[in-house]
Amino acid sequence: MTTVIIKINERTKAGKAFMAILSETFSNSADGVEIVETDSKKLIKEKSIYSPEFIAKIKKAEENIRQGKTTRLNPEDIWGSIL
């Protein structure tokens, strides 16, 4: 079995036409073809190249930024903004 992933923007005219052709051609009549619709965001999460520990650190840093628990550095005077 071969899996082919095609990204289709269903909001465009070409995307709508392509989806219509797929659904008409491979509805229930084709035994050897199965159409599986997935959300691209879920697919990206499943195949992350980053370790779970790194992702947790990034999410914690984003939360700290939202809560104002960060220190902003002045690129003109880095040592002055640290001290």
Phi and psi restraints in degrees (range 20) as a CNS / XPLOR table:
assign (resid 1 and name C) (resid 2 and name N)
       (resid 2 and name CA) (resid 2 and name C) 1.0 -116.5 20.0 2
assign (resid 2 and name N) (resid 2 and name CA)
       (resid 2 and name C) (resid 3 and name N) 1.0 136.7 20.0 2
assign (resid 2 and name C) (resid 3 and name N)
       (resid 3 and name CA) (resid 3 and name C) 1.0 -107.8 20.0 2
assign (resid 3 and name N) (resid 3 and name CA)
       (resid 3 and name C) (resid 4 and name N) 1.0 129.8 20.0 2
assign (resid 3 and name C) (resid 4 and name N)
       (resid 4 and name CA) (resid 4 and name C) 1.0 -120.3 20.0 2
assign (resid 4 and name N) (resid 4 and name CA)
       (resid 4 and name C) (resid 5 and name N) 1.0 126.7 20.0 2
assign (resid 4 and name C) (resid 5 and name N)
       (resid 5 and name CA) (resid 5 and name C) 1.0 -106.1 20.0 2
assign (resid 5 and name N) (resid 5 and name CA)
       (resid 5 and name C) (resid 6 and name N) 1.0 123.4 20.0 2
assign (resid 5 and name C) (resid 6 and name N)
       (resid 6 and name CA) (resid 6 and name C) 1.0 -123.7 20.0 2
assign (resid 6 and name N) (resid 6 and name CA)
       (resid 6 and name C) (resid 7 and name N) 1.0 125.8 20.0 2
assign (resid 6 and name C) (resid 7 and name N)
       (resid 7 and name CA) (resid 7 and name C) 1.0 -91.3 20.0 2
assign (resid 7 and name N) (resid 7 and name CA)
       (resid 7 and name C) (resid 8 and name N) 1.0 123.9 20.0 2
assign (resid 7 and name C) (resid 8 and name N)
       (resid 8 and name CA) (resid 8 and name C) 1.0 -125.0 20.0 2
assign (resid 8 and name N) (resid 8 and name CA)
       (resid 8 and name C) (resid 9 and name N) 1.0 126.9 20.0 2
assign (resid 8 and name C) (resid 9 and name N)
       (resid 9 and name CA) (resid 9 and name C) 1.0 -86.9 20.0 2
assign (resid 9 and name N) (resid 9 and name CA)
       (resid 9 and name C) (resid 10 and name N) 1.0 103.3 20.0 2
assign (resid 9 and name C) (resid 10 and name N)
       (resid 10 and name CA) (resid 10 and name C) 1.0 -71.5 20.0 2
assign (resid 10 and name N) (resid 10 and name CA)
       (resid 10 and name C) (resid 11 and name N) 1.0 -7.1 20.0 2
assign (resid 10 and name C) (resid 11 and name N)
       (resid 11 and name CA) (resid 11 and name C) 1.0 -85.8 20.0 2
assign (resid 11 and name N) (resid 11 and name CA)
       (resid 11 and name C) (resid 12 and name N) 1.0 -15.2 20.0 2
assign (resid 11 and name C) (resid 12 and name N)
       (resid 12 and name CA) (resid 12 and name C) 1.0 -90.1 20.0 2
assign (resid 12 and name N) (resid 12 and name CA)
       (resid 12 and name C) (resid 13 and name N) 1.0 161.7 20.0 2
assign (resid 12 and name C) (resid 13 and name N)
       (resid 13 and name CA) (resid 13 and name C) 1.0 -63.1 20.0 2
assign (resid 13 and name N) (resid 13 and name CA)
       (resid 13 and name C) (resid 14 and name N) 1.0 -43.5 20.0 2
assign (resid 13 and name C) (resid 14 and name N)
       (resid 14 and name CA) (resid 14 and name C) 1.0 -66.2 20.0 2
assign (resid 14 and name N) (resid 14 and name CA)
       (resid 14 and name C) (resid 15 and name N) 1.0 -38.8 20.0 2
assign (resid 14 and name C) (resid 15 and name N)
       (resid 15 and name CA) (resid 15 and name C) 1.0 -64.0 20.0 2
assign (resid 15 and name N) (resid 15 and name CA)
       (resid 15 and name C) (resid 16 and name N) 1.0 -43.1 20.0 2
assign (resid 15 and name C) (resid 16 and name N)
       (resid 16 and name CA) (resid 16 and name C) 1.0 -63.7 20.0 2
assign (resid 16 and name N) (resid 16 and name CA)
       (resid 16 and name C) (resid 17 and name N) 1.0 -41.8 20.0 2
assign (resid 16 and name C) (resid 17 and name N)
       (resid 17 and name CA) (resid 17 and name C) 1.0 -65.2 20.0 2
assign (resid 17 and name N) (resid 17 and name CA)
       (resid 17 and name C) (resid 18 and name N) 1.0 -42.4 20.0 2
assign (resid 17 and name C) (resid 18 and name N)
       (resid 18 and name CA) (resid 18 and name C) 1.0 -63.7 20.0 2
assign (resid 18 and name N) (resid 18 and name CA)
       (resid 18 and name C) (resid 19 and name N) 1.0 -43.3 20.0 2
assign (resid 18 and name C) (resid 19 and name N)
       (resid 19 and name CA) (resid 19 and name C) 1.0 -63.7 20.0 2
assign (resid 19 and name N) (resid 19 and name CA)
       (resid 19 and name C) (resid 20 and name N) 1.0 -38.5 20.0 2
assign (resid 19 and name C) (resid 20 and name N)
       (resid 20 and name CA) (resid 20 and name C) 1.0 -63.8 20.0 2
assign (resid 20 and name N) (resid 20 and name CA)
       (resid 20 and name C) (resid 21 and name N) 1.0 -43.0 20.0 2
assign (resid 20 and name C) (resid 21 and name N)
       (resid 21 and name CA) (resid 21 and name C) 1.0 -64.0 20.0 2
assign (resid 21 and name N) (resid 21 and name CA)
       (resid 21 and name C) (resid 22 and name N) 1.0 -43.3 20.0 2
assign (resid 21 and name C) (resid 22 and name N)
       (resid 22 and name CA) (resid 22 and name C) 1.0 -61.6 20.0 2
assign (resid 22 and name N) (resid 22 and name CA)
       (resid 22 and name C) (resid 23 and name N) 1.0 -46.9 20.0 2
assign (resid 22 and name C) (resid 23 and name N)
       (resid 23 and name CA) (resid 23 and name C) 1.0 -67.9 20.0 2
assign (resid 23 and name N) (resid 23 and name CA)
       (resid 23 and name C) (resid 24 and name N) 1.0 -35.7 20.0 2
assign (resid 23 and name C) (resid 24 and name N)
       (resid 24 and name CA) (resid 24 and name C) 1.0 -71.4 20.0 2
assign (resid 24 and name N) (resid 24 and name CA)
       (resid 24 and name C) (resid 25 and name N) 1.0 -42.2 20.0 2
assign (resid 24 and name C) (resid 25 and name N)
       (resid 25 and name CA) (resid 25 and name C) 1.0 -73.6 20.0 2
assign (resid 25 and name N) (resid 25 and name CA)
       (resid 25 and name C) (resid 26 and name N) 1.0 -43.2 20.0 2
assign (resid 25 and name C) (resid 26 and name N)
       (resid 26 and name CA) (resid 26 and name C) 1.0 -113.1 20.0 2
assign (resid 26 and name N) (resid 26 and name CA)
       (resid 26 and name C) (resid 27 and name N) 1.0 34.9 20.0 2
assign (resid 26 and name C) (resid 27 and name N)
       (resid 27 and name CA) (resid 27 and name C) 1.0 -59.5 20.0 2
assign (resid 27 and name N) (resid 27 and name CA)
       (resid 27 and name C) (resid 28 and name N) 1.0 -100.7 20.0 2
assign (resid 27 and name C) (resid 28 and name N)
       (resid 28 and name CA) (resid 28 and name C) 1.0 -113.8 20.0 2
assign (resid 28 and name N) (resid 28 and name CA)
       (resid 28 and name C) (resid 29 and name N) 1.0 -0.4 20.0 2
assign (resid 28 and name C) (resid 29 and name N)
       (resid 29 and name CA) (resid 29 and name C) 1.0 -82.5 20.0 2
assign (resid 29 and name N) (resid 29 and name CA)
       (resid 29 and name C) (resid 30 and name N) 1.0 -23.4 20.0 2
assign (resid 29 and name C) (resid 30 and name N)
       (resid 30 and name CA) (resid 30 and name C) 1.0 -92.3 20.0 2
assign (resid 30 and name N) (resid 30 and name CA)
       (resid 30 and name C) (resid 31 and name N) 1.0 117.4 20.0 2
assign (resid 30 and name C) (resid 31 and name N)
       (resid 31 and name CA) (resid 31 and name C) 1.0 -77.6 20.0 2
assign (resid 31 and name N) (resid 31 and name CA)
       (resid 31 and name C) (resid 32 and name N) 1.0 -32.1 20.0 2
assign (resid 31 and name C) (resid 32 and name N)
       (resid 32 and name CA) (resid 32 and name C) 1.0 -92.4 20.0 2
assign (resid 32 and name N) (resid 32 and name CA)
       (resid 32 and name C) (resid 33 and name N) 1.0 3.3 20.0 2
assign (resid 32 and name C) (resid 33 and name N)
       (resid 33 and name CA) (resid 33 and name C) 1.0 -125.5 20.0 2
assign (resid 33 and name N) (resid 33 and name CA)
       (resid 33 and name C) (resid 34 and name N) 1.0 131.1 20.0 2
assign (resid 33 and name C) (resid 34 and name N)
       (resid 34 and name CA) (resid 34 and name C) 1.0 -125.9 20.0 2
assign (resid 34 and name N) (resid 34 and name CA)
       (resid 34 and name C) (resid 35 and name N) 1.0 128.8 20.0 2
assign (resid 34 and name C) (resid 35 and name N)
       (resid 35 and name CA) (resid 35 and name C) 1.0 -99.1 20.0 2
assign (resid 35 and name N) (resid 35 and name CA)
       (resid 35 and name C) (resid 36 and name N) 1.0 121.3 20.0 2
assign (resid 35 and name C) (resid 36 and name N)
       (resid 36 and name CA) (resid 36 and name C) 1.0 -118.3 20.0 2
assign (resid 36 and name N) (resid 36 and name CA)
       (resid 36 and name C) (resid 37 and name N) 1.0 118.1 20.0 2
assign (resid 36 and name C) (resid 37 and name N)
       (resid 37 and name CA) (resid 37 and name C) 1.0 -93.8 20.0 2
assign (resid 37 and name N) (resid 37 and name CA)
       (resid 37 and name C) (resid 38 and name N) 1.0 131.8 20.0 2
assign (resid 37 and name C) (resid 38 and name N)
       (resid 38 and name CA) (resid 38 and name C) 1.0 -132.8 20.0 2
assign (resid 38 and name N) (resid 38 and name CA)
       (resid 38 and name C) (resid 39 and name N) 1.0 158.5 20.0 2
assign (resid 38 and name C) (resid 39 and name N)
       (resid 39 and name CA) (resid 39 and name C) 1.0 -85.3 20.0 2
assign (resid 39 and name N) (resid 39 and name CA)
       (resid 39 and name C) (resid 40 and name N) 1.0 128.9 20.0 2
assign (resid 39 and name C) (resid 40 and name N)
       (resid 40 and name CA) (resid 40 and name C) 1.0 -63.3 20.0 2
assign (resid 40 and name N) (resid 40 and name CA)
       (resid 40 and name C) (resid 41 and name N) 1.0 -29.1 20.0 2
assign (resid 40 and name C) (resid 41 and name N)
       (resid 41 and name CA) (resid 41 and name C) 1.0 -67.4 20.0 2
assign (resid 41 and name N) (resid 41 and name CA)
       (resid 41 and name C) (resid 42 and name N) 1.0 -38.6 20.0 2
assign (resid 41 and name C) (resid 42 and name N)
       (resid 42 and name CA) (resid 42 and name C) 1.0 -66.4 20.0 2
assign (resid 42 and name N) (resid 42 and name CA)
       (resid 42 and name C) (resid 43 and name N) 1.0 -38.1 20.0 2
assign (resid 42 and name C) (resid 43 and name N)
       (resid 43 and name CA) (resid 43 and name C) 1.0 -63.7 20.0 2
assign (resid 43 and name N) (resid 43 and name CA)
       (resid 43 and name C) (resid 44 and name N) 1.0 -39.8 20.0 2
assign (resid 43 and name C) (resid 44 and name N)
       (resid 44 and name CA) (resid 44 and name C) 1.0 -66.2 20.0 2
assign (resid 44 and name N) (resid 44 and name CA)
       (resid 44 and name C) (resid 45 and name N) 1.0 -40.7 20.0 2
assign (resid 44 and name C) (resid 45 and name N)
       (resid 45 and name CA) (resid 45 and name C) 1.0 -62.8 20.0 2
assign (resid 45 and name N) (resid 45 and name CA)
       (resid 45 and name C) (resid 46 and name N) 1.0 -38.9 20.0 2
assign (resid 45 and name C) (resid 46 and name N)
       (resid 46 and name CA) (resid 46 and name C) 1.0 -67.6 20.0 2
assign (resid 46 and name N) (resid 46 and name CA)
       (resid 46 and name C) (resid 47 and name N) 1.0 -32.7 20.0 2
assign (resid 46 and name C) (resid 47 and name N)
       (resid 47 and name CA) (resid 47 and name C) 1.0 -109.5 20.0 2
assign (resid 47 and name N) (resid 47 and name CA)
       (resid 47 and name C) (resid 48 and name N) 1.0 42.2 20.0 2
assign (resid 47 and name C) (resid 48 and name N)
       (resid 48 and name CA) (resid 48 and name C) 1.0 -71.8 20.0 2
assign (resid 48 and name N) (resid 48 and name CA)
       (resid 48 and name C) (resid 49 and name N) 1.0 137.2 20.0 2
assign (resid 48 and name C) (resid 49 and name N)
       (resid 49 and name CA) (resid 49 and name C) 1.0 -86.3 20.0 2
assign (resid 49 and name N) (resid 49 and name CA)
       (resid 49 and name C) (resid 50 and name N) 1.0 -6.5 20.0 2
assign (resid 49 and name C) (resid 50 and name N)
       (resid 50 and name CA) (resid 50 and name C) 1.0 -94.7 20.0 2
assign (resid 50 and name N) (resid 50 and name CA)
       (resid 50 and name C) (resid 51 and name N) 1.0 147.9 20.0 2
assign (resid 50 and name C) (resid 51 and name N)
       (resid 51 and name CA) (resid 51 and name C) 1.0 -73.0 20.0 2
assign (resid 51 and name N) (resid 51 and name CA)
       (resid 51 and name C) (resid 52 and name N) 1.0 152.6 20.0 2
assign (resid 51 and name C) (resid 52 and name N)
       (resid 52 and name CA) (resid 52 and name C) 1.0 -59.8 20.0 2
assign (resid 52 and name N) (resid 52 and name CA)
       (resid 52 and name C) (resid 53 and name N) 1.0 -32.0 20.0 2
assign (resid 52 and name C) (resid 53 and name N)
       (resid 53 and name CA) (resid 53 and name C) 1.0 -65.4 20.0 2
assign (resid 53 and name N) (resid 53 and name CA)
       (resid 53 and name C) (resid 54 and name N) 1.0 -42.0 20.0 2
assign (resid 53 and name C) (resid 54 and name N)
       (resid 54 and name CA) (resid 54 and name C) 1.0 -65.2 20.0 2
assign (resid 54 and name N) (resid 54 and name CA)
       (resid 54 and name C) (resid 55 and name N) 1.0 -42.7 20.0 2
assign (resid 54 and name C) (resid 55 and name N)
       (resid 55 and name CA) (resid 55 and name C) 1.0 -62.1 20.0 2
assign (resid 55 and name N) (resid 55 and name CA)
       (resid 55 and name C) (resid 56 and name N) 1.0 -40.5 20.0 2
assign (resid 55 and name C) (resid 56 and name N)
       (resid 56 and name CA) (resid 56 and name C) 1.0 -63.3 20.0 2
assign (resid 56 and name N) (resid 56 and name CA)
       (resid 56 and name C) (resid 57 and name N) 1.0 -40.2 20.0 2
assign (resid 56 and name C) (resid 57 and name N)
       (resid 57 and name CA) (resid 57 and name C) 1.0 -63.4 20.0 2
assign (resid 57 and name N) (resid 57 and name CA)
       (resid 57 and name C) (resid 58 and name N) 1.0 -42.6 20.0 2
assign (resid 57 and name C) (resid 58 and name N)
       (resid 58 and name CA) (resid 58 and name C) 1.0 -64.4 20.0 2
assign (resid 58 and name N) (resid 58 and name CA)
       (resid 58 and name C) (resid 59 and name N) 1.0 -43.9 20.0 2
assign (resid 58 and name C) (resid 59 and name N)
       (resid 59 and name CA) (resid 59 and name C) 1.0 -64.1 20.0 2
assign (resid 59 and name N) (resid 59 and name CA)
       (resid 59 and name C) (resid 60 and name N) 1.0 -38.2 20.0 2
assign (resid 59 and name C) (resid 60 and name N)
       (resid 60 and name CA) (resid 60 and name C) 1.0 -65.9 20.0 2
assign (resid 60 and name N) (resid 60 and name CA)
       (resid 60 and name C) (resid 61 and name N) 1.0 -40.6 20.0 2
assign (resid 60 and name C) (resid 61 and name N)
       (resid 61 and name CA) (resid 61 and name C) 1.0 -63.5 20.0 2
assign (resid 61 and name N) (resid 61 and name CA)
       (resid 61 and name C) (resid 62 and name N) 1.0 -41.1 20.0 2
assign (resid 61 and name C) (resid 62 and name N)
       (resid 62 and name CA) (resid 62 and name C) 1.0 -62.3 20.0 2
assign (resid 62 and name N) (resid 62 and name CA)
       (resid 62 and name C) (resid 63 and name N) 1.0 -40.1 20.0 2
assign (resid 62 and name C) (resid 63 and name N)
       (resid 63 and name CA) (resid 63 and name C) 1.0 -65.7 20.0 2
assign (resid 63 and name N) (resid 63 and name CA)
       (resid 63 and name C) (resid 64 and name N) 1.0 -40.7 20.0 2
assign (resid 63 and name C) (resid 64 and name N)
       (resid 64 and name CA) (resid 64 and name C) 1.0 -62.6 20.0 2
assign (resid 64 and name N) (resid 64 and name CA)
       (resid 64 and name C) (resid 65 and name N) 1.0 -38.1 20.0 2
assign (resid 64 and name C) (resid 65 and name N)
       (resid 65 and name CA) (resid 65 and name C) 1.0 -64.1 20.0 2
assign (resid 65 and name N) (resid 65 and name CA)
       (resid 65 and name C) (resid 66 and name N) 1.0 -44.6 20.0 2
assign (resid 65 and name C) (resid 66 and name N)
       (resid 66 and name CA) (resid 66 and name C) 1.0 -61.5 20.0 2
assign (resid 66 and name N) (resid 66 and name CA)
       (resid 66 and name C) (resid 67 and name N) 1.0 -35.3 20.0 2
assign (resid 66 and name C) (resid 67 and name N)
       (resid 67 and name CA) (resid 67 and name C) 1.0 -87.2 20.0 2
assign (resid 67 and name N) (resid 67 and name CA)
       (resid 67 and name C) (resid 68 and name N) 1.0 -2.5 20.0 2
assign (resid 67 and name C) (resid 68 and name N)
       (resid 68 and name CA) (resid 68 and name C) 1.0 77.8 20.0 2
assign (resid 68 and name N) (resid 68 and name CA)
       (resid 68 and name C) (resid 69 and name N) 1.0 22.3 20.0 2
assign (resid 68 and name C) (resid 69 and name N)
       (resid 69 and name CA) (resid 69 and name C) 1.0 -93.7 20.0 2
assign (resid 69 and name N) (resid 69 and name CA)
       (resid 69 and name C) (resid 70 and name N) 1.0 29.3 20.0 2
assign (resid 69 and name C) (resid 70 and name N)
       (resid 70 and name CA) (resid 70 and name C) 1.0 -119.2 20.0 2
assign (resid 70 and name N) (resid 70 and name CA)
       (resid 70 and name C) (resid 71 and name N) 1.0 163.3 20.0 2
assign (resid 70 and name C) (resid 71 and name N)
       (resid 71 and name CA) (resid 71 and name C) 1.0 -112.8 20.0 2
assign (resid 71 and name N) (resid 71 and name CA)
       (resid 71 and name C) (resid 72 and name N) 1.0 126.8 20.0 2
assign (resid 71 and name C) (resid 72 and name N)
       (resid 72 and name CA) (resid 72 and name C) 1.0 -90.1 20.0 2
assign (resid 72 and name N) (resid 72 and name CA)
       (resid 72 and name C) (resid 73 and name N) 1.0 135.5 20.0 2
assign (resid 72 and name C) (resid 73 and name N)
       (resid 73 and name CA) (resid 73 and name C) 1.0 -99.8 20.0 2
assign (resid 73 and name N) (resid 73 and name CA)
       (resid 73 and name C) (resid 74 and name N) 1.0 138.4 20.0 2
assign (resid 73 and name C) (resid 74 and name N)
       (resid 74 and name CA) (resid 74 and name C) 1.0 -87.0 20.0 2
assign (resid 74 and name N) (resid 74 and name CA)
       (resid 74 and name C) (resid 75 and name N) 1.0 116.7 20.0 2
assign (resid 74 and name C) (resid 75 and name N)
       (resid 75 and name CA) (resid 75 and name C) 1.0 -64.3 20.0 2
assign (resid 75 and name N) (resid 75 and name CA)
       (resid 75 and name C) (resid 76 and name N) 1.0 -21.1 20.0 2
assign (resid 75 and name C) (resid 76 and name N)
       (resid 76 and name CA) (resid 76 and name C) 1.0 -77.9 20.0 2
assign (resid 76 and name N) (resid 76 and name CA)
       (resid 76 and name C) (resid 77 and name N) 1.0 -27.3 20.0 2
assign (resid 76 and name C) (resid 77 and name N)
       (resid 77 and name CA) (resid 77 and name C) 1.0 -143.7 20.0 2
assign (resid 77 and name N) (resid 77 and name CA)
       (resid 77 and name C) (resid 78 and name N) 1.0 74.7 20.0 2
assign (resid 77 and name C) (resid 78 and name N)
       (resid 78 and name CA) (resid 78 and name C) 1.0 -63.0 20.0 2
assign (resid 78 and name N) (resid 78 and name CA)
       (resid 78 and name C) (resid 79 and name N) 1.0 -48.8 20.0 2
assign (resid 78 and name C) (resid 79 and name N)
       (resid 79 and name CA) (resid 79 and name C) 1.0 -63.4 20.0 2
assign (resid 79 and name N) (resid 79 and name CA)
       (resid 79 and name C) (resid 80 and name N) 1.0 -36.7 20.0 2
assign (resid 79 and name C) (resid 80 and name N)
       (resid 80 and name CA) (resid 80 and name C) 1.0 -67.1 20.0 2
assign (resid 80 and name N) (resid 80 and name CA)
       (resid 80 and name C) (resid 81 and name N) 1.0 -35.2 20.0 2
assign (resid 80 and name C) (resid 81 and name N)
       (resid 81 and name CA) (resid 81 and name C) 1.0 -79.4 20.0 2
assign (resid 81 and name N) (resid 81 and name CA)
       (resid 81 and name C) (resid 82 and name N) 1.0 -19.6 20.0 2
assign (resid 81 and name C) (resid 82 and name N)
       (resid 82 and name CA) (resid 82 and name C) 1.0 -80.8 20.0 2
assign (resid 82 and name N) (resid 82 and name CA)
       (resid 82 and name C) (resid 83 and name N) 1.0 -42.9 20.0 2
